[in-house]
Amino acid sequence: MAIDTRGVHDRKGCTECRCNLFNLPKDFYNVTKGINGQLLSPNYKGGLFCCQDNFQCKLRNGFLGPKRRLALRYKLRWVNWKEYQVPVKFYILDSTDRVRSNGSKTIHECQVEYTILGIGDNDSPHVQKANIPMEKGGYLIYATAHMHTGVINATLYGEDGRILCSTTPKYGKGKEAGNEEGYIVGMSVCYPKLGSIKIKDGEILTVESRYENKFRTGVMGHFYIYLAKQLPS
């Protein structure tokens, strides 16, 4: 997702996809469906659905900035498989997930994003948690979190309460790309010692995201983990 914040009224609000800052169609709430397939409530104040293609954040009066054409470029490198390499499985765990079962089937009800109302004790962080059963476990190879501005930290716990990974944000301090002041520009990552952390089949993991307790929309708390079924010999 790319959000153009040049010349806008409220940069922070635009990056949080606040609905009242975007040029939404007049029938937006009558035709737009959320993650659950139901029409969005008029109480939906911001998030992914207010940052759709061709939606534009409101500009300051008189701003006529230059038009730009941008493209994303990346490289893929293919390598030959070596006998000492082992495959890993990639999981995205969401702190909004609400797990339920239907017989023997596990159903995940992720909201993907959430809103922090910023009420109550603003000196205490807002905490969002989810308990997620891992049908298949493995050795933890890598972990990090995807968070938004205002995050304090994110932590992944094992069933016995042990910390599998705790990650903290890096905020920009300058003006150059990748170091923009006030914006989150990265999260720390975890590379456990090979073989030191094993998640059991069926183990229930806890994902916890902690943010400043201030009004925010489009907040996310995702943990990315790589699991290997076996270690390299």
Phi, psi and chi 1 to 4 in degrees:
 res  aa     phi    psi   chi1   chi2   chi3   chi4
   1 MET       -  132.6  177.2 -174.3  -68.3      -
   2 ALA  -122.2  126.9      -      -      -      -
   3 ILE  -119.4  120.3  -56.6  172.5      -      -
   4 ASP   -81.8  113.9 -170.7   -7.5      -      -
   5 THR  -106.5   10.3   59.1      -      -      -
   6 ARG   -68.7  124.8  -65.6  172.8  -58.2  156.6
   7 GLY    74.7   14.6      -      -      -      -
   8 VAL   -85.4  163.8  -60.2      -      -      -
   9 HIS   -65.7  -42.5  -76.3  -71.8      -      -
  10 ASP  -143.6   97.6 -178.6   -9.8      -      -
  11 ARG   -61.1  -47.5  -77.4 -166.6  173.6 -169.2
  12 LYS   -59.7  -45.7  176.7  175.3  172.2  -71.1
  13 GLY   -63.6  -35.3      -      -      -      -
  14 CYS   -67.0  -40.8  -70.4      -      -      -
  15 THR   -70.1  -18.8   59.8      -      -      -
  16 GLU   -94.8    5.6  -66.6 -178.1    3.2      -
  17 CYS    56.0   45.6  -61.2      -      -      -
  18 ARG   -66.4  122.9  -58.8  -99.5  179.0  100.1
  19 CYS   -59.4  -36.8  -61.3      -      -      -
  20 ASN   -71.7   -6.2   64.2  -32.3      -      -
  21 LEU  -100.5   -1.0  -65.4  175.9      -      -
  22 PHE  -114.2  157.2  -78.0   78.4      -      -
  23 ASN   -82.2   65.8   60.8  -27.6      -      -
  24 LEU   -68.4  144.7  -56.5 -177.0      -      -
  25 PRO   -60.1  152.7  -20.9   31.7      -      -
  26 LYS   -60.5  -32.1  -68.8 -176.9  178.9  179.1
  27 ASP   -96.8   20.8   61.9  -10.6      -      -
  28 PHE   -51.0  -52.4  175.3   76.0      -      -
  29 TYR   -74.7  -13.1  -73.2  102.2      -      -
  30 ASN   -88.4  -15.6  -65.5  -35.1      -      -
  31 VAL  -126.3  -12.2  -60.4      -      -      -
  32 THR   -92.1  125.6  -53.6      -      -      -
  33 LYS  -103.2  145.5  -65.6 -177.0  178.0  179.6
  34 GLY   -88.4 -168.3      -      -      -      -
  35 ILE   -57.0  -35.7  -65.8  -66.6      -      -
  36 ASN   -83.2    2.8   58.5    6.8      -      -
  37 GLY    83.1    0.1      -      -      -      -
  38 GLN   -97.8  155.6  -56.3  -62.2  -44.7      -
  39 LEU   -59.2  141.4  -72.2  175.1      -      -
  40 LEU   -63.0  143.0  -74.5 -179.0      -      -
  41 SER   -76.8  146.7  164.3      -      -      -
  42 PRO   -59.9  -14.4  -24.2   34.5      -      -
  43 ASN   -80.1   -3.9  -67.1  -35.9      -      -
  44 TYR   -71.3  109.2 -178.1   80.3      -      -
  45 LYS   -94.5  -15.9  -59.0  -60.2 -177.4 -177.1
  46 GLY   172.8  157.5      -      -      -      -
  47 GLY   144.2 -163.2      -      -      -      -
  48 LEU   -51.7  -39.9  -71.8  171.6      -      -
  49 PHE   -74.4  -13.6  -62.2  101.1      -      -
  50 CYS   -97.7    7.3  -71.7      -      -      -
  51 CYS  -123.6   44.7  -88.1      -      -      -
  52 GLN   -79.8  170.7  -61.3 -177.6   46.4      -
  53 ASP   -53.2  135.1  -69.4  -11.5      -      -
  54 ASN    72.5    4.3  -61.2  -42.1      -      -
  55 PHE   -79.9  139.8  -76.4   17.4      -      -
  56 GLN  -126.1  132.8  176.0   66.5   51.8      -
  57 CYS   -70.8  141.1 -155.5      -      -      -
  58 LYS   -62.0  136.8  -65.7  177.2 -178.2  178.1
  59 LEU   -97.4  157.5  -58.6  176.0      -      -
  60 ARG   -65.4  147.9  -61.0 -169.3  -57.0  -92.6
  61 ASN   -59.3  132.0  -70.1  -26.0      -      -
  62 GLY    87.2   -4.8      -      -      -      -
  63 PHE   -76.2  122.2  178.5   77.6      -      -
  64 LEU  -130.2   57.9  -62.4  172.7      -      -
  65 GLY   -63.5  160.2      -      -      -      -
  66 PRO   -67.4  144.8   26.6  -34.8      -      -
  67 LYS   -78.4  144.8  -68.8 -175.1  176.8 -178.6
  68 ARG  -132.9  145.7  -59.4  170.3   66.8 -169.6
  69 ARG  -111.2  120.6  -64.7 -178.6   65.0   87.4
  70 LEU  -118.1  151.5  -56.6  175.8      -      -
  71 ALA  -140.8  152.3      -      -      -      -
  72 LEU  -101.7  127.8  177.6   66.5      -      -
  73 ARG  -123.0  137.1 -179.0  172.2   63.1 -175.0
  74 TYR  -149.0  164.5   57.1   90.8      -      -
  75 LYS  -121.9  141.2  -66.2 -178.9  179.8  179.9
  76 LEU  -112.2  135.5  -65.2  176.9      -      -
  77 ARG  -122.0  122.5 -177.1  166.3   64.6   94.2
  78 TRP   -96.9  135.9  -62.5   93.0      -      -
  79 VAL  -126.6  153.6  -63.5      -      -      -
  80 ASN   -73.2  140.0  -67.1  -34.7      -      -
  81 TRP   -70.3  133.7 -164.8  -92.3      -      -
  82 LYS  -111.0  152.7  -58.3  -66.4  178.9   71.4
  83 GLU   -64.8  -23.6   60.7 -178.7    9.9      -
  84 TYR   -88.1   -0.3   55.5   80.2      -      -
  85 GLN   -89.1  143.5  -67.5  174.1  -42.8      -
  86 VAL  -126.3  146.9  -63.6      -      -      -
  87 PRO   -73.4  154.6   26.5  -33.6      -      -
  88 VAL  -125.9  157.2  -62.8      -      -      -
  89 LYS  -108.2  140.4  -73.1 -169.0  174.5 -177.8
  90 PHE  -107.3  126.8  173.6   54.2      -      -
  91 TYR  -124.9  143.2  -63.6   90.0      -      -
  92 ILE  -114.0  116.6  -58.9  177.0      -      -
  93 LEU  -102.9  136.3  -50.3  179.2      -      -
  94 ASP  -118.5  128.4 -174.7   -5.8      -      -
  95 SER   -70.2   -7.5   63.4      -      -      -
  96 THR   -93.5   -2.4   69.4      -      -      -
  97 ASP   -63.3  134.0 -164.8    1.3      -      -
  98 ARG  -123.1  106.6  -65.6  -61.5  173.1  -99.9
  99 VAL   -89.8  134.3 -178.7      -      -      -
 100 ARG  -138.7  167.0   60.6 -174.1  177.5   89.1
 101 SER  -121.3  147.7   60.4      -      -      -
 102 ASN  -125.9   88.5 -176.5    2.7      -      -
 103 GLY    71.2 -122.5      -      -      -      -
 104 SER   -92.0   -0.4   59.7      -      -      -
 105 LYS   -96.2  130.6 -175.7  178.0 -179.5 -178.9
 106 THR   -92.2  130.1  -60.1      -      -      -
 107 ILE  -115.7  126.7  -60.1  173.6      -      -
 108 HIS  -101.4  128.4  -64.6  -91.3      -      -
 109 GLU  -116.9   78.8  -64.9 -178.0  -18.3      -
 110 CYS   -84.0  137.5  -61.5      -      -      -
 111 GLN   -93.5  -10.3  -62.8  -57.5  -53.8      -
 112 VAL    71.4  -43.3  179.7      -      -      -
 113 GLU  -140.2  167.3   60.3 -179.1    3.2      -
 114 TYR  -153.5  171.1   58.7  100.7      -      -
 115 THR  -114.4  137.4  -63.7      -      -      -
 116 ILE  -103.8  118.6  -62.4  175.0      -      -
 117 LEU   -76.3  -24.8  -63.2  177.4      -      -
 118 GLY    72.4   36.0      -      -      -      -
 119 ILE  -108.0  164.0   57.9  178.7      -      -
 120 GLY    86.5 -147.3      -      -      -      -
 121 ASP   -80.1  103.1 -176.9    3.5      -      -
 122 ASN   -72.7  -10.7  -72.7  -18.3      -      -
 123 ASP   -79.2  -18.2  -68.4  -28.0      -      -
 124 SER   -98.4  141.9  -61.8      -      -      -
 125 PRO   -69.8  156.4   26.3  -34.5      -      -
 126 HIS   -85.6  127.3 -179.3  -81.4      -      -
 127 VAL  -116.6  129.6  179.6      -      -      -
 128 GLN  -121.7  127.2  178.6   80.9   12.7      -
 129 LYS  -129.9  152.7  -74.2 -174.3  178.7 -177.3
 130 ALA  -144.5  139.5      -      -      -      -
 131 ASN  -104.2  118.7  -62.6  -40.5      -      -
 132 ILE  -125.6  118.2  -56.0  171.7      -      -
 133 PRO   -77.1  134.2   27.3  -31.8      -      -
 134 MET   -95.5  109.8  -62.5  -65.6  -63.8      -
 135 GLU   -58.8  -43.9 -177.4  176.4  -18.2      -
 136 LYS  -122.6  129.9  -65.2  -67.3 -177.1 -179.3
 137 GLY   -95.8 -156.5      -      -      -      -
 138 GLY   156.9 -177.1      -      -      -      -
 139 TYR   -84.0  130.4  -66.6   96.0      -      -
 140 LEU   -75.9  121.3 -175.3   64.1      -      -
 141 ILE  -102.7  -36.2  -56.4  -61.3      -      -
 142 TYR  -157.5  145.4  167.0   89.3      -      -
 143 ALA  -154.1  144.9      -      -      -      -
 144 THR  -161.3  172.6 -168.0      -      -      -
 145 ALA  -120.4  151.3      -      -      -      -
 146 HIS  -106.4  114.3  170.4   83.2      -      -
 147 MET  -132.9  174.7  -46.4  -65.4  -75.6      -
 148 HIS  -120.3  172.1  -70.6 -178.2      -      -
 149 THR   -55.6  136.3  -60.5      -      -      -
 150 GLY   104.2   -7.3      -      -      -      -
 151 VAL   -68.9  143.9   63.1      -      -      -
 152 ILE   -97.9  -52.1  -61.8  170.9      -      -
 153 ASN  -168.0  172.6   58.8   40.2      -      -
 154 ALA  -139.0  143.4      -      -      -      -
 155 THR  -137.6  141.4  -54.2      -      -      -
 156 LEU  -114.1  124.2  179.2   65.8      -      -
 157 TYR  -112.1  148.4  -62.4   92.9      -      -
 158 GLY   -82.3  174.2      -      -      -      -
 159 GLU   -62.2  -30.5 -169.9  169.4  -79.6      -
 160 ASP   -88.8    8.3   58.2   -0.7      -      -
 161 GLY    90.7   -3.9      -      -      -      -
 162 ARG   -68.9  145.8   70.8 -165.2 -169.3  -76.7
 163 ILE   -83.0  119.2  -65.5  177.4      -      -
 164 LEU   -86.2  -36.4  -55.1 -178.9      -      -
 165 CYS  -163.5  136.7  176.9      -      -      -
 166 SER  -126.3  129.2 -174.7      -      -      -
 167 THR  -127.7  142.8  173.2      -      -      -
 168 THR  -123.5  155.8   55.0      -      -      -
 169 PRO   -84.9  158.7   32.4  -36.3      -      -
 170 LYS  -118.5  124.1  176.3 -176.9  177.9 -177.2
 171 TYR  -104.0  142.9  -75.1   93.7      -      -
 172 GLY   -69.8  155.7      -      -      -      -
 173 LYS  -129.3    0.4  -62.1  179.9  179.6  179.2
 174 GLY  -128.7 -151.1      -      -      -      -
 175 LYS  -120.8  -15.8  -65.4 -177.4  178.1 -179.3
 176 GLU   -74.8  156.6   66.2  -85.2   17.5      -
 177 ALA   -57.4  131.3      -      -      -      -
 178 GLY    90.7   -4.5      -      -      -      -
 179 ASN  -141.9   37.5 -171.8   35.9      -      -
 180 GLU   -71.3  126.4  -62.0   88.7  -14.7      -
 181 GLU   -59.0  131.5 -175.3  175.7    0.9      -
 182 GLY    86.5   -9.7      -      -      -      -
 183 TYR  -101.7  147.6  -72.4   82.2      -      -
 184 ILE   -77.4  125.8 -176.0  170.9      -      -
 185 VAL  -116.3    1.7  -63.7      -      -      -
 186 GLY   176.3  163.2      -      -      -      -
 187 MET  -127.5  143.5  -66.3  -68.0  -65.5      -
 188 SER   -66.2  158.1   62.2      -      -      -
 189 VAL  -123.2  161.4  -58.6      -      -      -
 190 CYS  -117.3  126.7  -63.5      -      -      -
 191 TYR  -121.4   85.8  -73.6  103.6      -      -
 192 PRO   -61.0  152.3  -17.0   29.6      -      -
 193 LYS   -55.3  131.4 -178.2 -179.6  178.0 -178.7
 194 LEU   -52.8  122.3 -162.5   60.2      -      -
 195 GLY    87.0   -1.5      -      -      -      -
 196 SER   -81.4  -23.4   63.4      -      -      -
 197 ILE  -126.3  117.6  -63.3  179.1      -      -
 198 LYS  -121.1  130.0 -174.4  175.0 -176.1 -179.9
 199 ILE   -98.9  127.1  -63.8  169.4      -      -
 200 LYS   -78.0  154.2  -59.7  177.6  -63.0 -176.3
 201 ASP   -58.9  129.5  -68.1   -8.3      -      -
 202 GLY    82.8   -1.9      -      -      -      -
 203 GLU   -65.7  140.7 -177.1  169.6   -6.3      -
 204 ILE   -94.5  116.2  -62.6  176.8      -      -
 205 LEU   -95.8  150.9  -54.8 -175.6      -      -
 206 THR  -115.8  124.7  -61.9      -      -      -
 207 VAL  -103.1  126.6 -178.9      -      -      -
 208 GLU  -127.6  124.3  178.0 -174.0   84.6      -
 209 SER  -115.9  135.2   56.0      -      -      -
 210 ARG  -123.4  123.6  -61.0  163.3   68.6   89.9
 211 TYR  -123.5  162.1  -82.3   84.1      -      -
 212 GLU   -60.4  140.4  -63.9  173.5  -10.7      -
 213 ASN   -84.7   70.4 -168.0   16.4      -      -
 214 LYS  -131.2  155.7  -61.1  177.3 -178.8  178.3
 215 PHE   -59.6  122.2  177.9   64.0      -      -
 216 ARG  -146.3  144.7  -61.6 -176.8 -175.1  -81.2
 217 THR  -118.3  160.1   59.7      -      -      -
 218 GLY    64.1   28.9      -      -      -      -
 219 VAL   -73.9  142.5  178.7      -      -      -
 220 MET  -128.3  151.2  -68.4 -175.2  175.1      -
 221 GLY  -143.2   78.4      -      -      -      -
 222 HIS  -109.6  137.8  -60.1  166.1      -      -
 223 PHE  -113.3  128.6 -123.6  102.1      -      -
 224 TYR  -102.8  128.2  -59.5  164.1      -      -
 225 ILE  -133.8  146.2   62.5  173.0      -      -
 226 TYR  -111.5  127.7  -66.1  177.7      -      -
 227 LEU  -120.1  135.7  -63.0 -176.7      -      -
 228 ALA  -108.3  132.2      -      -      -      -
 229 LYS   -67.8  -34.0 -174.7  175.3 -179.6 -179.8
 230 GLN  -141.8  161.8   60.9 -173.3   39.2      -
 231 LEU   -94.0  155.2  -63.1  175.5      -      -
 232 PRO   -60.5  140.8  -19.9   30.9      -      -
 233 SER   -84.1      -   55.6      -      -      -
